[in-house]
Amino acid sequence: MKLRLIRFFVSKSRYLKIHVIMKAAGIREIKAELKERSPQELLEICLKLTRFKKENKELLTYLLFEEEDEDSFIIGVKEEMDTAFAAINKRSYYLMKKGVRKILKETKKYIRYSKKKPTEVELILHFCKKTKLLDPSGRNVFIQNICERNLIAVKKKIATLHEDLQFDYEDAVAELEE
């Protein structure tokens, strides 16, 4: 068990406030502790984790149900992106910009779940394709910059992939750069 740091301080209203800060254990310590637990205890720990954050539940869902079939995961994320792009408010550039940032944040979250470079490349390319369609005139500098930054990052990822995949993805990048 980690030690807790307790801070006492007096606020403006002269009440004593106590803050308890729990120091998080390192990965090595957590791994060692998990090895000592029984399968039933591990199941309970996983279920407790899913109750705290939606992200934990989504990650566990990916690991249990979607990790084996990466293609269907990619298709599902692309459909979710398409729905989100269709729902973007196009009345003002501010609202468009806000919607695009939100979609990119969600996409990056799904990429973190997968941790596979081809998945990342495919999702970011789809994001850029949809972003270009959102602002075909190219008047919005923010949307252009987001697309350009992501294309630069994708090019770096493509360089680390297998040659066949590199060829396919480089064609898609060249198509987007036109």
C-alpha positions in Angstrom: 0.0 0.0 0.0 1.3 3.4 -0.9 1.6 6.1 1.7 -0.7 9.0 1.5 0.3 12.6 1.7 -2.1 14.7 3.8 -2.2 18.4 3.4 -3.8 20.8 5.9 -4.5 24.4 5.1 -6.8 27.1 6.2 -9.0 28.7 3.6 -10.2 32.3 3.6 -13.1 31.4 5.7 -10.8 30.0 8.4 -12.0 26.4 8.1 -9.4 23.6 8.2 -9.5 21.6 5.0 -7.8 18.2 4.6 -6.7 16.9 1.2 -5.7 13.3 1.0 -3.5 12.5 -2.0 -3.0 8.9 -2.9 0.3 8.2 -4.7 -0.3 5.8 -7.7 1.8 2.7 -7.9 4.1 2.0 -10.8 3.4 -0.4 -13.6 6.0 -2.9 -12.2 4.3 -3.0 -8.8 0.8 -3.3 -10.3 1.9 -6.1 -12.5 3.5 -8.0 -9.6 0.3 -7.5 -7.5 -1.9 -8.7 -10.3 0.1 -11.9 -10.7 -0.6 -12.7 -7.0 -4.4 -12.3 -7.4 -6.8 -15.1 -8.2 -8.9 -15.1 -11.4 -12.0 -14.2 -9.5 -10.3 -11.2 -7.9 -9.0 -10.1 -11.3 -12.5 -10.2 -12.7 -13.8 -8.1 -9.9 -11.0 -5.5 -10.4 -11.8 -5.3 -14.1 -15.5 -4.8 -13.4 -14.7 -2.1 -10.8 -12.6 -0.3 -13.4 -15.4 -0.3 -15.9 -17.7 1.5 -13.4 -15.4 4.5 -13.0 -14.9 5.8 -16.5 -16.5 5.4 -19.9 -13.1 5.2 -21.4 -12.2 2.2 -19.3 -15.4 0.4 -20.4 -14.7 1.3 -24.1 -11.1 0.0 -23.8 -12.3 -3.3 -22.2 -14.9 -3.7 -24.9 -12.3 -3.3 -27.6 -9.9 -5.7 -25.9 -12.6 -8.4 -25.3 -14.7 -8.2 -28.5 -13.0 -6.2 -31.2 -9.3 -6.8 -31.0 -9.4 -10.0 -33.0 -11.3 -8.4 -35.9 -9.5 -5.2 -36.5 -11.2 -4.6 -39.9 -14.7 -4.5 -38.4 -13.4 -2.2 -35.6 -12.0 0.2 -38.3 -15.3 0.1 -40.2 -17.3 0.9 -37.0 -15.0 3.8 -36.2 -15.3 5.2 -39.7 -19.1 4.9 -39.6 -19.1 6.8 -36.2 -16.8 9.5 -37.8 -19.2 9.8 -40.8 -22.1 10.3 -38.5 -20.3 12.9 -36.5 -19.2 14.8 -39.6 -22.8 14.7 -40.9 -23.9 16.2 -37.6 -21.4 19.1 -37.6 -23.0 22.5 -37.4 -21.9 24.4 -40.6 -23.4 27.7 -39.8 -20.2 29.2 -38.5 -16.5 28.3 -38.8 -16.2 28.4 -35.0 -18.8 25.6 -34.6 -17.2 23.6 -37.5 -13.8 24.0 -35.9 -15.1 22.8 -32.6 -16.8 19.8 -34.1 -13.7 18.8 -36.1 -11.6 19.0 -32.9 -14.1 16.8 -31.1 -14.1 14.2 -33.9 -10.3 14.2 -34.0 -10.1 13.7 -30.2 -12.5 10.7 -30.5 -10.5 9.3 -33.4 -7.2 9.6 -31.5 -8.8 7.8 -28.5 -9.8 4.8 -30.7 -6.3 4.8 -32.2 -4.9 4.6 -28.6 -7.0 1.5 -28.0 -5.7 -0.3 -31.1 -2.1 0.7 -31.0 -1.7 -0.7 -34.5 0.0 1.6 -37.1 -2.1 0.5 -40.1 -5.3 1.2 -38.1 -4.0 4.6 -37.2 -3.0 5.4 -40.8 -6.4 4.3 -42.1 -8.4 6.2 -39.5 -6.4 9.5 -39.9 -6.6 9.3 -43.7 -10.4 8.8 -43.4 -10.5 11.8 -41.1 -8.6 14.0 -43.5 -10.8 12.9 -46.4 -13.9 13.9 -44.5 -12.3 17.1 -43.4 -11.5 18.1 -47.0 -15.1 17.4 -48.0 -16.3 19.6 -45.1 -14.5 22.6 -46.4 -14.1 22.1 -50.2 -13.3 25.8 -50.8 -10.3 25.7 -48.5 -11.1 29.0 -47.0 -10.9 27.9 -43.4 -7.2 27.9 -42.4 -7.8 25.9 -39.2 -9.3 23.0 -41.0 -6.5 23.1 -43.6 -3.9 23.1 -40.8 -5.4 20.2 -38.9 -5.5 18.2 -42.1 -1.9 19.1 -43.0 -0.5 18.3 -39.5 -2.3 14.9 -39.6 -1.0 14.1 -43.1 2.6 14.8 -42.0 2.1 12.5 -39.0 0.6 9.8 -41.2 3.5 10.1 -43.7 5.9 9.3 -40.8 3.8 6.3 -39.8 3.6 5.0 -43.3 7.4 5.0 -43.6 7.5 2.4 -40.8 5.0 0.0 -42.4 5.5 -2.9 -44.8 6.3 -2.0 -48.4 2.9 -3.1 -49.8 1.0 -1.1 -47.3 3.3 1.9 -47.9 2.5 1.9 -51.6 -1.3 1.7 -50.9 -1.3 4.4 -48.3 1.1 6.7 -50.2 -1.4 6.7 -53.1 -4.2 7.7 -50.6 -2.0 10.5 -49.2 -1.1 11.8 -52.7 -4.8 11.9 -53.5 -5.6 14.0 -50.4 -2.7 16.4 -51.1 -4.1 17.3 -54.5 
